[in-house]
Amino acid sequence: MASGSAVDLEDVPSVELMTELLRRFKCSSKPDKRLILIGPPGSGKGTQSPIIKDEYCLCHLATGDMLRAAVAAKTPLGIKAKEAMDKGDLVSDDLVVGIIDEAIKKPSCQKGFILDGFPRTVVQAEKLDEMLAKQDTKIDKVLNFAIDDAILEERITGRWIHQASGRTYHTKFAPPKVPGIDDVTGDPLMQRKDDTAEVLKSRLEAFHRQTEPVVDYYTKKGVVAELHAEKPPKEVTAEVQKALA
């Protein structure tokens, strides 16, 4: 639904108004939650994140999307981020934390947020905690999507997609009727460049080296919930609900 002062509520269909009112009423009784999702590529964060977002009325903050949005909106921090990107530099941790700081003040983040893809390092975690402490708040729970590398390799390298529609298949778990062919159109399927064993290996090495220490950092604070991410999605959802109860 459109937002902003220019919207004439008389023009908004009643069903949309009632749906939004019911959503807000439901959300008003939900406890505030500030969450971090940590897990390697293919661990199921992308499946669980929208469920958590809807269930607890949180905003989903993916740092990559937020950086692109800040650059597009030409915010002061976005302009600085663009300068770094144009030079081929990495965007500094302070800039990313600043963009998160801006984002969590929006009305959609009133009940809390889900951070996905950040922090990736202990230094980033420390900077994030410093920023939250200035607002008299903190991370309530870190959901650690723990899974064996061998299972991830099977999950990811078996993924094939139909590029035009975005339909996804898996050679083992959801195969097409004809190998390599889209069920609906008969077009050939393709594999993403990132979905190869070589790329996955380097991404997992980076994850273990940089991000696993973040789990240790938050474990010492007593806020980590270990999820068995190799289980079917519905079972993982049940674990998430238990961890956030």
LOLUM-162133 format. One record per residue (C-alpha): residue number from 1; residue in three letters; x, y, z negated. Coordinates in steps of 0.1 Angstrom, whole numbers, always signed. Each point is the difference from the previous one (the first is absolute). Layout:
<atoms>
@gudo=NUM donu=ALA px=X py=Y pz=Z
...
</atoms>
This chain:
<atoms>
@gudo=1 donu=MET px=+0 py=+0 pz=+0
@gudo=2 donu=ALA px=+12 py=+35 pz=+8
@gudo=3 donu=SER px=+12 py=+22 pz=-29
@gudo=4 donu=GLY px=+7 py=+36 pz=-6
@gudo=5 donu=SER px=-21 py=+32 pz=-7
@gudo=6 donu=ALA px=-12 py=+2 pz=+37
@gudo=7 donu=VAL px=-21 py=-32 pz=-3
@gudo=8 donu=ASP px=-37 py=+7 pz=-1
@gudo=9 donu=LEU px=-15 py=-28 pz=-22
@gudo=10 donu=GLU px=-33 py=+3 pz=+18
@gudo=11 donu=ASP px=+17 py=-14 pz=+31
@gudo=12 donu=VAL px=+14 py=-30 pz=-18
@gudo=13 donu=PRO px=-22 py=-32 pz=+3
@gudo=14 donu=SER px=-18 py=-10 pz=-32
@gudo=15 donu=VAL px=+16 py=-34 pz=+1
@gudo=16 donu=GLU px=+35 py=+14 pz=+0
@gudo=17 donu=LEU px=-8 py=+24 pz=-28
@gudo=18 donu=MET px=-15 py=-27 pz=-22
@gudo=19 donu=THR px=+29 py=-24 pz=+8
@gudo=20 donu=GLU px=+25 py=+27 pz=-11
@gudo=21 donu=LEU px=-21 py=+9 pz=-31
@gudo=22 donu=LEU px=-2 py=-37 pz=-10
@gudo=23 donu=ARG px=+37 py=-4 pz=+6
@gudo=24 donu=ARG px=+8 py=+30 pz=-23
@gudo=25 donu=PHE px=-24 py=-12 pz=-26
@gudo=26 donu=LYS px=+17 py=-35 pz=+0
@gudo=27 donu=CYS px=+34 py=+16 pz=-1
@gudo=28 donu=SER px=-8 py=+23 pz=-29
@gudo=29 donu=SER px=+0 py=-30 pz=-25
@gudo=30 donu=LYS px=+33 py=-15 pz=+13
@gudo=31 donu=PRO px=+31 py=+4 pz=-21
@gudo=32 donu=ASP px=+29 py=+20 pz=+15
@gudo=33 donu=LYS px=+28 py=-21 pz=+15
@gudo=34 donu=ARG px=+34 py=+8 pz=+14
@gudo=35 donu=LEU px=+14 py=-30 pz=+18
@gudo=36 donu=ILE px=+31 py=-10 pz=+20
@gudo=37 donu=LEU px=-1 py=-30 pz=+24
@gudo=38 donu=ILE px=+33 py=-17 pz=+5
@gudo=39 donu=GLY px=+7 py=-29 pz=+23
@gudo=40 donu=PRO px=+19 py=-10 pz=+31
@gudo=41 donu=PRO px=-15 py=+3 pz=+35
@gudo=42 donu=GLY px=-27 py=-26 pz=+5
@gudo=43 donu=SER px=-7 py=-5 pz=-37
@gudo=44 donu=GLY px=-36 py=+12 pz=+3
@gudo=45 donu=LYS px=+1 py=+36 pz=-13
@gudo=46 donu=GLY px=-18 py=+12 pz=+30
@gudo=47 donu=THR px=-28 py=-25 pz=-6
@gudo=48 donu=GLN px=-5 py=+8 pz=-37
@gudo=49 donu=SER px=+5 py=+38 pz=+1
@gudo=50 donu=PRO px=-34 py=+9 pz=+16
@gudo=51 donu=ILE px=-18 py=-23 pz=-24
@gudo=52 donu=ILE px=+17 py=+16 pz=-30
@gudo=53 donu=LYS px=-6 py=+35 pz=+14
@gudo=54 donu=ASP px=-38 py=-6 pz=+4
@gudo=55 donu=GLU px=-4 py=-19 pz=-32
@gudo=56 donu=TYR px=+17 py=+26 pz=-22
@gudo=57 donu=CYS px=-7 py=+32 pz=+20
@gudo=58 donu=LEU px=+37 py=+8 pz=+5
@gudo=59 donu=CYS px=+18 py=+17 pz=+29
@gudo=60 donu=HIS px=+25 py=-20 pz=+20
@gudo=61 donu=LEU px=+33 py=+18 pz=+4
@gudo=62 donu=ALA px=+23 py=-15 pz=+27
@gudo=63 donu=THR px=+31 py=+22 pz=+0
@gudo=64 donu=GLY px=+6 py=-4 pz=+38
@gudo=65 donu=ASP px=-35 py=+12 pz=+8
@gudo=66 donu=MET px=+2 py=+28 pz=-25
@gudo=67 donu=LEU px=+33 py=+13 pz=+14
@gudo=68 donu=ARG px=-15 py=+0 pz=+35
@gudo=69 donu=ALA px=-31 py=+18 pz=-12
@gudo=70 donu=ALA px=+21 py=+26 pz=-19
@gudo=71 donu=VAL px=+21 py=+6 pz=+31
@gudo=72 donu=ALA px=-31 py=+3 pz=+22
@gudo=73 donu=ALA px=-16 py=+24 pz=-25
@gudo=74 donu=LYS px=+32 py=+21 pz=-1
@gudo=75 donu=THR px=-1 py=+2 pz=-38
@gudo=76 donu=PRO px=+32 py=+15 pz=-15
@gudo=77 donu=LEU px=+11 py=-35 pz=-10
@gudo=78 donu=GLY px=-10 py=-14 pz=+34
@gudo=79 donu=ILE px=+22 py=+26 pz=+17
@gudo=80 donu=LYS px=+29 py=-10 pz=-21
@gudo=81 donu=ALA px=-6 py=-37 pz=+7
@gudo=82 donu=LYS px=-2 py=+8 pz=+38
@gudo=83 donu=GLU px=+34 py=+18 pz=-2
@gudo=84 donu=ALA px=+15 py=-31 pz=-16
@gudo=85 donu=MET px=-16 py=-24 pz=+26
@gudo=86 donu=ASP px=+10 py=+22 pz=+29
@gudo=87 donu=LYS px=+37 py=-3 pz=-11
@gudo=88 donu=GLY px=-4 py=-37 pz=-4
@gudo=89 donu=ASP px=+4 py=+2 pz=-37
@gudo=90 donu=LEU px=-21 py=-20 pz=-26
@gudo=91 donu=VAL px=-26 py=+21 pz=-17
@gudo=92 donu=SER px=+13 py=+7 pz=-36
@gudo=93 donu=ASP px=-16 py=-17 pz=-30
@gudo=94 donu=ASP px=-9 py=+34 pz=-15
@gudo=95 donu=LEU px=-19 py=+9 pz=+32
@gudo=96 donu=VAL px=-20 py=-33 pz=+0
@gudo=97 donu=VAL px=-8 py=+4 pz=-37
@gudo=98 donu=GLY px=-11 py=+36 pz=+7
@gudo=99 donu=ILE px=-24 py=-12 pz=+27
@gudo=100 donu=ILE px=-14 py=-26 pz=-23
@gudo=101 donu=ASP px=-4 py=+27 pz=-27
@gudo=102 donu=GLU px=-21 py=+21 pz=+25
@gudo=103 donu=ALA px=-21 py=-30 pz=+11
@gudo=104 donu=ILE px=-10 py=-12 pz=-35
@gudo=105 donu=LYS px=-16 py=+34 pz=-7
@gudo=106 donu=LYS px=-26 py=-5 pz=+27
@gudo=107 donu=PRO px=-36 py=-8 pz=-11
@gudo=108 donu=SER px=+2 py=-35 pz=+16
@gudo=109 donu=CYS px=+28 py=-9 pz=-24
@gudo=110 donu=GLN px=-20 py=+12 pz=-31
@gudo=111 donu=LYS px=-4 py=-36 pz=-13
@gudo=112 donu=GLY px=+36 py=-9 pz=+7
@gudo=113 donu=PHE px=+21 py=-14 pz=+29
@gudo=114 donu=ILE px=+17 py=-30 pz=+16
@gudo=115 donu=LEU px=+36 py=+6 pz=+10
@gudo=116 donu=ASP px=+10 py=-23 pz=+29
@gudo=117 donu=GLY px=+36 py=+1 pz=+14
@gudo=118 donu=PHE px=+13 py=+22 pz=-28
@gudo=119 donu=PRO px=+21 py=-1 pz=-22
@gudo=120 donu=ARG px=+24 py=-23 pz=+18
@gudo=121 donu=THR px=+30 py=+8 pz=-23
@gudo=122 donu=VAL px=+5 py=+5 pz=-37
@gudo=123 donu=VAL px=+10 py=+36 pz=+6
@gudo=124 donu=GLN px=-33 py=+6 pz=+18
@gudo=125 donu=ALA px=-19 py=-17 pz=-29
@gudo=126 donu=GLU px=+18 py=+23 pz=-25
@gudo=127 donu=LYS px=-9 py=+31 pz=+20
@gudo=128 donu=LEU px=-36 py=-11 pz=+4
@gudo=129 donu=ASP px=-3 py=-6 pz=-38
@gudo=130 donu=GLU px=+15 py=+35 pz=-7
@gudo=131 donu=MET px=-25 py=+16 pz=+23
@gudo=132 donu=LEU px=-29 py=-19 pz=-16
@gudo=133 donu=ALA px=+12 py=+8 pz=-35
@gudo=134 donu=LYS px=-2 py=+37 pz=+7
@gudo=135 donu=GLN px=-37 py=-6 pz=+6
@gudo=136 donu=ASP px=-3 py=-20 pz=-32
@gudo=137 donu=THR px=-7 py=-32 pz=+19
@gudo=138 donu=LYS px=+18 py=-32 pz=+10
@gudo=139 donu=ILE px=-2 py=-31 pz=+21
@gudo=140 donu=ASP px=-25 py=-24 pz=-16
@gudo=141 donu=LYS px=+8 py=-32 pz=+19
@gudo=142 donu=VAL px=+25 py=-13 pz=+25
@gudo=143 donu=LEU px=-14 py=-29 pz=+21
@gudo=144 donu=ASN px=+29 py=-22 pz=+11
@gudo=145 donu=PHE px=-10 py=-21 pz=+30
@gudo=146 donu=ALA px=+25 py=-28 pz=-7
@gudo=147 donu=ILE px=+5 py=-26 pz=+28
@gudo=148 donu=ASP px=+27 py=-23 pz=+13
@gudo=149 donu=ASP px=+19 py=+12 pz=+31
@gudo=150 donu=ALA px=-6 py=-33 pz=+18
@gudo=151 donu=ILE px=-38 py=+5 pz=-3
@gudo=152 donu=LEU px=+4 py=+36 pz=+14
@gudo=153 donu=GLU px=+19 py=-12 pz=+29
@gudo=154 donu=GLU px=-27 py=-25 pz=+9
@gudo=155 donu=ARG px=-27 py=+27 pz=-5
@gudo=156 donu=ILE px=+17 py=+27 pz=+21
@gudo=157 donu=THR px=+17 py=-18 pz=+28
@gudo=158 donu=GLY px=-33 py=-18 pz=+8
@gudo=159 donu=ARG px=-19 py=+33 pz=+5
@gudo=160 donu=TRP px=-11 py=+8 pz=+35
@gudo=161 donu=ILE px=-22 py=+30 pz=+11
@gudo=162 donu=HIS px=-22 py=+11 pz=+28
@gudo=163 donu=GLN px=+14 py=+34 pz=+6
@gudo=164 donu=ALA px=-31 py=+17 pz=+14
@gudo=165 donu=SER px=-25 py=-10 pz=-27
@gudo=166 donu=GLY px=+24 py=-6 pz=-30
@gudo=167 donu=ARG px=-14 py=-35 pz=-4
@gudo=168 donu=THR px=+25 py=-21 pz=-19
@gudo=169 donu=TYR px=+7 py=-37 pz=+1
@gudo=170 donu=HIS px=+24 py=-24 pz=-17
@gudo=171 donu=THR px=+14 py=-31 pz=+15
@gudo=172 donu=LYS px=-7 py=-20 pz=-32
@gudo=173 donu=PHE px=-27 py=+18 pz=-20
@gudo=174 donu=ALA px=-22 py=+16 pz=+27
@gudo=175 donu=PRO px=+10 py=-14 pz=+35
@gudo=176 donu=PRO px=-15 py=+12 pz=+32
@gudo=177 donu=LYS px=-21 py=-26 pz=+19
@gudo=178 donu=VAL px=+27 py=+0 pz=+27
@gudo=179 donu=PRO px=+36 py=+5 pz=-12
@gudo=180 donu=GLY px=+12 py=+35 pz=+9
@gudo=181 donu=ILE px=-34 py=+12 pz=+14
@gudo=182 donu=ASP px=-26 py=+23 pz=-16
@gudo=183 donu=ASP px=-33 py=-18 pz=-7
@gudo=184 donu=VAL px=-22 py=+29 pz=+12
@gudo=185 donu=THR px=+18 py=+15 pz=+31
@gudo=186 donu=GLY px=+23 py=-27 pz=+11
@gudo=187 donu=ASP px=+29 py=+25 pz=-1
@gudo=188 donu=PRO px=+35 py=-12 pz=-11
@gudo=189 donu=LEU px=+8 py=+5 pz=-37
@gudo=190 donu=MET px=+32 py=+18 pz=-11
@gudo=191 donu=GLN px=+22 py=-1 pz=-31
@gudo=192 donu=ARG px=+11 py=+32 pz=-17
@gudo=193 donu=LYS px=+37 py=+8 pz=+1
@gudo=194 donu=ASP px=+0 py=+0 pz=-38
@gudo=195 donu=ASP px=-16 py=-35 pz=-2
@gudo=196 donu=THR px=+32 py=-20 pz=+9
@gudo=197 donu=ALA px=+21 py=-20 pz=-24
@gudo=198 donu=GLU px=+30 py=+22 pz=+5
@gudo=199 donu=VAL px=-18 py=+33 pz=-8
@gudo=200 donu=LEU px=-17 py=-16 pz=-29
@gudo=201 donu=LYS px=+33 py=-12 pz=-14
@gudo=202 donu=SER px=+15 py=+35 pz=+0
@gudo=203 donu=ARG px=-32 py=+15 pz=-15
@gudo=204 donu=LEU px=-1 py=-26 pz=-28
@gudo=205 donu=GLU px=+37 py=+6 pz=-8
@gudo=206 donu=ALA px=-7 py=+37 pz=-3
@gudo=207 donu=PHE px=-30 py=-7 pz=-22
@gudo=208 donu=HIS px=+19 py=-24 pz=-24
@gudo=209 donu=ARG px=+29 py=+24 pz=-2
@gudo=210 donu=GLN px=-19 py=+33 pz=-5
@gudo=211 donu=THR px=-35 py=-7 pz=-12
@gudo=212 donu=GLU px=+3 py=-30 pz=-24
@gudo=213 donu=PRO px=+19 py=+22 pz=-25
@gudo=214 donu=VAL px=-31 py=+23 pz=+0
@gudo=215 donu=VAL px=-21 py=-30 pz=-13
@gudo=216 donu=ASP px=+26 py=-5 pz=-28
@gudo=217 donu=TYR px=-1 py=+38 pz=-8
@gudo=218 donu=TYR px=-38 py=-2 pz=-5
@gudo=219 donu=THR px=+1 py=-34 pz=-17
@gudo=220 donu=LYS px=+20 py=+17 pz=-28
@gudo=221 donu=LYS px=-29 py=+25 pz=-3
@gudo=222 donu=GLY px=-25 py=-29 pz=-4
@gudo=223 donu=VAL px=-22 py=+9 pz=+30
@gudo=224 donu=VAL px=+8 py=-27 pz=+26
@gudo=225 donu=ALA px=-26 py=-27 pz=+9
@gudo=226 donu=GLU px=+14 py=-29 pz=+20
@gudo=227 donu=LEU px=-23 py=-12 pz=+28
@gudo=228 donu=HIS px=+3 py=-34 pz=+17
@gudo=229 donu=ALA px=-1 py=+15 pz=+35
@gudo=230 donu=GLU px=+4 py=-33 pz=+17
@gudo=231 donu=LYS px=-36 py=-9 pz=-10
@gudo=232 donu=PRO px=-31 py=+6 pz=+23
@gudo=233 donu=PRO px=-11 py=+37 pz=+1
@gudo=234 donu=LYS px=-32 py=-6 pz=-22
@gudo=235 donu=GLU px=+21 py=-16 pz=-27
@gudo=236 donu=VAL px=+25 py=+29 pz=+1
@gudo=237 donu=THR px=-29 py=+24 pz=-3
@gudo=238 donu=ALA px=-12 py=-18 pz=-31
@gudo=239 donu=GLU px=+35 py=+3 pz=-15
@gudo=240 donu=VAL px=+0 py=+37 pz=+8
@gudo=241 donu=GLN px=-33 py=+5 pz=-17
@gudo=242 donu=LYS px=+12 py=-19 pz=-31
@gudo=243 donu=ALA px=+32 py=+21 pz=-1
@gudo=244 donu=LEU px=-20 py=+33 pz=+2
@gudo=245 donu=ALA px=-27 py=-10 pz=-24
</atoms>
